[in-house]
Amino acid sequence: MGNNQIECQYISKLTMKLKIKIAGAKVHDVGYRVFLLKHAMNTAIPGLSTYNWDEDGQQEVIALAEGDEARIKAFLTVIEKNKPEMAEVAKITSEPFDGEVGRTSEIAMFCSFVQLDKAIPLLLDIRNDTKEMKGDIKEMKGDMKEMKGDIKEMKGDMKEMKGDIKEIKSDIKEIKSDIKEIKSDMMEMKGDIKEIKGDMKEMKSDVKAVRKTTEETLEEIKDIRGDIQPGYGMTLRQVQSDIRAIKERLGML
């Protein structure tokens, strides 16, 4: 009799069944069934089945829950107040259900398989991405090495440019000094030219004076020649006659 009492009490606690419908723009592929399983296990509900559904173009998640009334109500309260982060829920409704409800442990295994099935392609993608990343990192290392070489070469070029600039500055300084010296020489030359022009002017004046004196002297000589010309001619003929006579005496003729 005692064992029958316990069995009856256990059966009475499992009598409540609900069909919970969660509808909204985005309730699929956001982890809703795992979310329901977590809260079913937290409230110790022994029976739970979940599946995705579409009704009039709207996404739905259906949850069939079985357990004692207090636990079912606690479960319903939790899922009405909370949702997965990415879910967009429009409404949550519930109604009594008379059909079979799977065990929570079974849905836990099913969800594990579903999550694993989803995870495998992701893991493969991650593996491919990792392989690609390794290739990219290797390429980046090559690029970095090349960049380091370029930077080293640039540093060498910069050093050479600095040397060239230093040399150019020295050349400019030397050229400025040469220009300064040339300017000084030009000033000196201008002074010399000015002095030469003064000397030339003085020389022209002297030449003019000499020419004038020469002309006056020539006139005086001309006058003197005019005065001495007759006597000079007679004397020359006499000298020539005397020379001829002497030669005859000497037998030279």
Number of C-alpha atoms within 10 A of each C-alpha: 5 7 8 9 10 11 10 11 11 12 12 13 14 17 12 18 22 22 19 20 18 21 22 16 13 16 24 20 10 15 16 22 22 18 14 23 21 14 16 25 16 12 17 15 23 18 22 25 23 23 12 16 16 12 8 6 8 13 19 24 20 20 21 22 30 27 23 19 17 13 21 22 14 15 20 20 11 15 17 13 7 9 17 16 9 13 16 16 17 14 11 16 12 14 10 12 15 10 10 13 19 16 15 22 15 13 18 18 11 13 17 13 12 12 13 13 11 11 12 11 11 12 12 11 12 13 12 12 12 12 12 12 14 12 12 12 12 12 12 14 12 12 12 12 12 12 13 12 12 12 12 12 12 12 12 12 12 12 12 12 12 12 12 12 12 12 12 12 12 12 12 12 12 12 12 12 12 12 12 12 12 12 12 12 12 12 12 12 12 12 12 12 12 12 12 13 12 12 12 12 12 12 13 12 12 12 13 12 12 12 12 12 12 13 12 12 12 12 12 12 12 11 11 11 12 10 11 10 10 10 9 11 10 10 11 10 11 11 11 10 11 10 11 13 14 12 11 10 9 8 8 9 9
